[in-house]
Each structure stands twice: as C-alpha cells, then as structure tokens.
Amino acid sequence: MKKLKFLISLHTSDNDFQRAQALSAQQAAQRFGVDTEISFANNDAVDQSTQLLKAIQDRAESRPDGIVLEPVSGTALPQVAKAASAVGIGWAVLNRSPEYVLELHKAATVPIFTVSSDHTEIGHIQGKQFAALLPQGGAVLYVEGPSHSSSAQKRTAGMLQTKPQNVQLTMLKGNWTEESAERAVSSWLKLATAQRSAIDLVAAQDDSMARGARRAFQALPNEEERKRWLCLPFTGCDGQPTTGQEWVRQGWLSATVYVPPLAGQAIEILVKAIRQGSQPPVHTLTESYSIPPLDKLAARKT
C-alpha cells in the first residue's frame, strides 16, 4: 500500500494553539503511518495560498495526497481548494466552515470536509466565566482576534449572548499572537480614556493574547499602576497543557477554555476516507470546556 503524504498549513509558529496543531499532526502521522510536511504562513493569506499552489502544481508523484489547512483568510481559499480537488488532492479545512466546502464535497472524488471547534460555544463559556468572576458585574478589557476571522466573530457573538448585562466591554483587536495583543494594549494605555477606565477583568480570545496583554501591563513604569493591573483576573482560550492550563495552575491566568487541537483528527479522517474510498461527513465539530469548571470558578469568588 502506498504511504500517504499530507501537507499541513497553519497560521504561525508564534501561537501556542498553532504549535499544538502541529504536534497533533505529527502524533497522528506516527499513529497512522503517514508522512506529513508542516508549513506556517506567518499570518499571511498570500503566502499561504502561494505555498499551497506550489504543492498542488508540483509533479504528480510529488504532490501530497491531502492538504490540511487552517486558513489565514476569511474566505478559506476556495480557488486553491478547487485546484487541489481537480488533481485528486484531499482537502480538510480547520476552524472554518466555508460554503464552498459543501459544493466540493458533493462532487469530489477525494475527501473534502471541515473539522472545527464550536467557536460560538467557546464564546458562551467565556461569557459564563465573566459571570462567575464578576458576580456583581464590572468592566472587561477584551482582546479579540482579527476582524476577518470567523472564529473571532463567533467567539465574540457567543460571549455577548451569555455575559451578564452588568458586565461592560472595552474591545481591542489582536492577531492571535502575544506581540499583537501587547501592542494593542500598550496603545490603548496611552489613551486618555484608558486612564479613566475602571477595568475589573482582562480577557482575550486566546491564551497567547492574554499573555501579551499581561506583558503590556508588566512594562508600565509606574509601580502602583503596574501592580493594580496585574492583580486583576485574566482569562483566555485554548487551554493547552503546557501553556493555558499551566498558566491557570500558576495562578496568573484565572480561567481558560480548553480547545482540542484539530489537525490530528483531520489526518485520521483523511487516512480512513482515502483508504476506504469513502467521503467523510462534511462538517465535524469538537467540544470545549471551562478550565477550571464553571462551578469551581464561581466558588472561588464567594
């Protein structure tokens, strides 16, 4: 039997969840006896498209049997997907559910599908964490992912559905990295409105950005102001064992939301579908949960 080869295309190596994605792909490759090549797009949709097209347009014997990508762009590269399907390359999209996938799935002779976290539910959990940590209400400084990201949009929408009405938000934009959140918070701190803001909690849509926000406060020259910010509860999302979960154990992160890596599951689906000559379900969702559990988080504040 031919040894299968997959190309895994991820956003950036500067994000703990993306690194967890890469590790889960490597572990799945070992389990199923396949080869993987992992590439990072440096958060650049053009670079990602170029990398993938180069692989798709390679000699037939050198092409991957499947591509697993977490798209940088909101469109999730529909033309690249069609090019891959046309030459018999399977296509798995992570953390997006673009409309074109259903169309390709119906007509393709190779596996075409998505594997995604339930981002609305992740937002629901984070909103409930705010309620547990701020039982009397308060103000949250909230660092979102980029505007073009459907993951960020859904997390925000879910959070708004479950946060209490007496919890007010100040929204900043990051790009799923520590550095982007640090820049966003540092810029905000220079505004007069920031000096007048009575923030009770700092939250971010992933743990890397929560860490970046904390770094911005650690850089404040005024010791009293610095201590005031660093004493606030911080929350994030992703909850990987060596980062978010460890930061909760250390105590500087009050809560996170565990989001299971998806790349390994996508490889498992691809391998089974290719070997069985079948088409998997078009959409697969994973489950997330609060760390610590919501009841224990609420008990800490009583």
N, C-alpha and C positions, 0 to 999 in steps of 0.2 A: 504494500500500500504506500502511495506517495506520502512523503512527510509534508504536512501543510505548513504554510508560511503566512503570517499575518503582519500587517503594518499597523502600529498603534500610534495615533496622532493626538497629542494632548496640548493644552494651552501653554503651560510654562512650568519650569522646574522650580520656580520661586514660590510655590504654593504647596502646603503640606498635603492637601487633598489630591492634587495632581500627582505628587510623588507617591501617594498611597495607590492611586490608579495604576501607575507604572509598576509598582510592586505586585499588585494583584494580578496584572497581566503576566508578569514573569512567573509567578507561582502557578497560575493556570496553565501556562505553556509547559511547565515541567510536568504537571499532572497529566496532561493530555498528549504529551509527546509531540508538540508542535514548535516551530521556530517563530520568534517574534522580533521585530525591529521597532524600537520606540523612538519617536521623534517629538520634539517640543517646538511649538510655533512662536514662542516669545510673545504671546498675546497679539499676534499679527495675522489677520484673516488672509491677507495676500500671501504671506509666507506659507501659511498652512495650505492654501489652495495650490501654490506652486509645488510644494513638497509632494502633495498627493498626485497631482497631474504627472509629475516626473515618474512616479512609480507606476501609474496606470499606463503611461505611454512607453514604458520600457519593453524590451523584447519579451515575447510571450513566456519563455522559460524562466525569466527573471521576475515576472510580476508576482505580487502577493496573491494568495487565494482569497484573502479577505482584508478589509480595512475597518478598523475600529477607531472612530474619532469622537472627541468631544469638541464640537465646533466653536471657534472663536466668534464667528459672525452669527447674527440672529437668524439668518436665512439657512444656515447649516449646509451651504454649498450644494444646491440642487443640481447644477450643471455638472459638477465633479461627480456627484452620485450617479447621474445618468451615464457618464463616461465609464465609470467603474462597472456598472451593471452591463453595459453594452459589450464589454470584453470578458465578462464572466467572473468578475471580482465581487465577492460578497460585501455587504455594506451594513455596518452597525453604528448607529448614532447614539452617543451617550448624553444624557441630561437635556435632551431636546425631543420634541415630538413634532417635527415639521410635517406640513400637509403633504409634501411630495412623496414622503415615505410610503404612505398608503397606496398611492398610484403606482409606484415602482413595485411594491410588494405584490400587487395583483398580477402584474405582467412578467415579473422577473423569473428567470430560471435558476437564479442563485439566491441565497438568503439575504433578505432586506428587512431590517427591523430596528427598533429602538429599545434601549434599556435606560430608564430614568429614575432618579429619586422623585418622590412626590413632593415637589417644591412648595405647593400650597399647604400641605400638611406640615412641612418643616416650619413654614411661617406661622401656622396655627400653634405649634408647640412653642415657638419663641414668644408669641403674644401671651400665652399662658404662663411662661416663665416670668414675663414682666409683671403679670398679675400677682404671682407668688412672691416676687422680690419687692414689689411696691404695693403692699396691701392697702395703703392709704392713698395710692395714686402718686403722681410725680411727673418728672420730666426725663426723657430718654434722649441721649445723643446717639443717633442710629446711622451707621455706615453701611450703605447699600453697595451692591455690585454695580457694574456699568449699566447704563441706560438701555443698551441694545440687547442685554442678556434676558432671555425669557425666564431663566432660573431666578434672577434677581427680582424681576417683575412679579413672579408668582409668590416668592417668599414674602415680599412686601405686602401683596394683596392678602395672603393668608394671615400675616401678623396683624394687619388692620382689622380683620374680622374677629379676632379673639382678644386683642388688647383691651383693657378696661377704658371706658370713656374718660376717666380721670387721669389717664396716662397720656401726656402730650409728647410730641416728637419733634426733634430737630434733625433734619435729614442731610447727610453728606454722601458724596459719591466716591467709591474706590474702584479698584480694578482687580480684585481677588488676590492682592499681594500686600505684604506688610508695608512696603515702601509707599504704595499708593494711598493707603489709609493714614500713614504717618504724615504724608504731605497734605492730605485733605484736612486732617485735624489741626495740624500746625497752622495752615492758612486760616482756618476758622477761628483759632485762638487769637489771631491778630485783629479780628473784627471787634468793633465796639459792642455789638450785640452779644458776643461771646462773654465779655466781661460782665454783662448784666444777667446772663443766663444762670439759673439755679438748677443745674443738672443733677439728677439723683441716680442715674444708671447710664453706663456706656455699653452699647450693643453693636454688633457687626454681623453681617450675613455670612461670614466665615471666620474661623479662628485666626487665620493669618492676619486678617484686617483688624481683629480685636487686639492682637499683639502689636500691630502697627500703631493703633490709636494709643495704646499704653505707652509706647515709645515716645510719642509726641508729648505726652504729659511728663514723662521722665526727663525730657530735655528742657523743661521750664526752669528758668534761672532762679525764680523766687521760691524759696524752700517751703514756705507756708502754703503757697498756691499749689505747688507740686504735690505736697502731701494730701491736700484736700482732694485733688483729682484722683490720686492713686488709691485713696481709701474707698472710692466708690465701687459698687459691684460692676463687674464686666461680664458680658455674655457673648458667645459666638455660636458658630455652627460648624459641623463636620465631625468633630469629636473623635479624631483618630487616636489610637492607643498611645503613641509616643509624643503627641502634641496636645490636642484639645483635652483628652482625658487626663493626661499627666498634669496639664495646667490647672485643671479642676482639683486634682489631688494636692497640688502645691498651694492652692488657695487664692491665687491671683485672678483666676477665672472662676466666677461664681457658678456658671452653668454653660453647657453647650448642648447641641443637638447632634446625636450620632447619625451620620450619613454613611451607609456602607459603600465602599468603592465598587464601581460598576464594570470596569474593564475586564476583570477576570470572569464575571458572569457572562459578559458578551462573548468572550472567547469560548466558553463552554457551550453556549447556544450555537455559535458558528460551527464549532467542530462537529457537534451532533447533527446539525442540519446538513452539512456538507457530506458527512459520511453516510447519512441515511437517505440523502437525496430528497430532503423534505424542506418545507418552508415554515419557519417558526412563527409564533404569534407576532403580529405587527408591533405591539407595544407590551413591554414588561415594566412594572413599577416595583421599586423596593420600599421597605418600611424603615422609618426613622423613629427615634425615641429620645426623650429628655435624659440628660446626664447632669446632675442626679435626677432621679424620678421626681415628678412634679409634687407629689405629696411630701417627700422629704425636703424639697426645696422650700415649700411653704412652711414646714415645721421649723426650719432654721430661723424664720423671721417672726415666730410667735414667742 
